[in-house]
Each structure stands twice: as structure tokens, then as C-alpha cells.
Amino acid sequence: MNSSEIAKLVKKWRIALGLSQSQLGLITGTSSSYISYVESGKIVPSLEFSYKLELGLNLRNTEITRLRN
């Protein structure tokens, strides 16, 4: 699992879409604090949440989940 790559990808796409951490949290059904932890690499999102992030960020399916392996 590469938490730093996941962190960079999530933050990059969130900013590119003009979303705040709070907005992404609403889209994915979690808190802005959880998004912050993901973006800082403090946690690796679960497989289920990775799918939610991919949908919320309009990423190609499995882009984040691929980095979890």
C-alpha cells in the first residue's frame, strides 16, 4: 500500500475539481477530517471508501484501489 501516492492523487484531483475537503466529504459520505487524514497519508482508505473516492473524484475505476496493493 502506498499511502503517499494515494494522498497525492486524492489531493490533486480534489483541487483540480475545485472541491474543499468538506465538499469531498459530503460527496463520499465522510468527514473533512477523514479526507484530511487520507490526503496527509496518515491512513490508507478502505477498499470500499477507495471506490467512493474514485466515484467522487471522477477517476477511472480502480485508480486508487490499484495503489492500495
C-alpha positions, 0 to 999 in steps of 0.5 A: 500500500502506498499511502503517499501516492494515494494522498497525492492523487486524492489531493490533486484531483480534489483541487483540480475539481475545485472541491474543499475537503468538506465538499469531498466529504459530503460527496463520499459520505465522510468527514473533512477530517477523514479526507484530511487524514487520507490526503496527509497519508496518515491512513490508507482508505478502505477498499470500499471508501477507495471506490467512493473516492474514485466515484467522487473524484471522477477517476477511472475505476480502480485508480486508487484501489490499484495503489492500495496493493 
